[in-house]
Amino acid sequence: MKIVLLGATGMVGRRIAAEAVDRGHQVTCVSRSGEAPVPGVTSTAADAGDTRRVAALAAGHDAVATALVPPRDGSEPREPFLALNRAVVDAVRAAGVSRLVVVGGAGSLEVAPGEELVDQPGFPTDLRGEALAHRDVLTFYRTVGDLDWTYVSPPAEIAPGERTGNFRLGGDQLLSDDEGRSHISAEDYAAAFVDELERNAHPRTRITVAY
């Protein structure tokens, strides 16, 4: 496959790039710096919110993947992040690409019917704005009916670790292991993410992945 990856230099993005390259895919990595996150990719500098630029980069590719994050400079993140994702969707449409896979957030996962993780007592206050920004974006994607998007939520904890290839997929509910821990390595998240890119098994829906 030929894949454009936006936000390629972040913790998750660079692992998605590595996983995709290891599987033999052609990856164009896009970031503000233009840095190549891993060997074997094509890298370029661009603002993911520049619809014309992203459309030009995405043209002729099989899929667009995003590993974008809300602003982390202390400003209100919700409206800017929603606007960014709207611009990405416009760019994907303009490029004539139908497949879009999105690194999402965990805060909107349900811990009980009608109860989301972000609204639970004890949810970290400093992460709430970012979690709500991701939730807004998921709500937006659920209105997009002309693209085969998939929104991939991590579990409550995701951090660099080992690639085991062993994980579970779920839907809108938070997944936890037998000890009650909801977690995954960034490497295994990337493996699940690239699986979805390859298989298009869950179009126009949100999935989650965890141990």
Secondary structure as GFF3:
##gff-version 3
##sequence-region A 1 211
A	DSSP	beta_strand	2	6	.	.	.	ID=ss1
A	DSSP	alpha_helix	11	22	.	.	.	ID=ss2
A	DSSP	beta_strand	26	31	.	.	.	ID=ss3
A	DSSP	beta_strand	42	45	.	.	.	ID=ss4
A	DSSP	alpha_helix	51	58	.	.	.	ID=ss5
A	DSSP	beta_strand	63	66	.	.	.	ID=ss6
A	DSSP	alpha_helix	78	95	.	.	.	ID=ss7
A	DSSP	beta_strand	99	103	.	.	.	ID=ss8
A	DSSP	beta_strand	110	112	.	.	.	ID=ss9
A	DSSP	beta_strand	115	116	.	.	.	ID=ss10
A	DSSP	three_ten_helix	117	119	.	.	.	ID=ss11
A	DSSP	alpha_helix	125	141	.	.	.	ID=ss12
A	DSSP	beta_strand	148	153	.	.	.	ID=ss13
A	DSSP	beta_strand	157	159	.	.	.	ID=ss14
A	DSSP	beta_strand	168	170	.	.	.	ID=ss15
A	DSSP	beta_strand	183	185	.	.	.	ID=ss16
A	DSSP	alpha_helix	186	199	.	.	.	ID=ss17
A	DSSP	beta_strand	205	210	.	.	.	ID=ss18
###
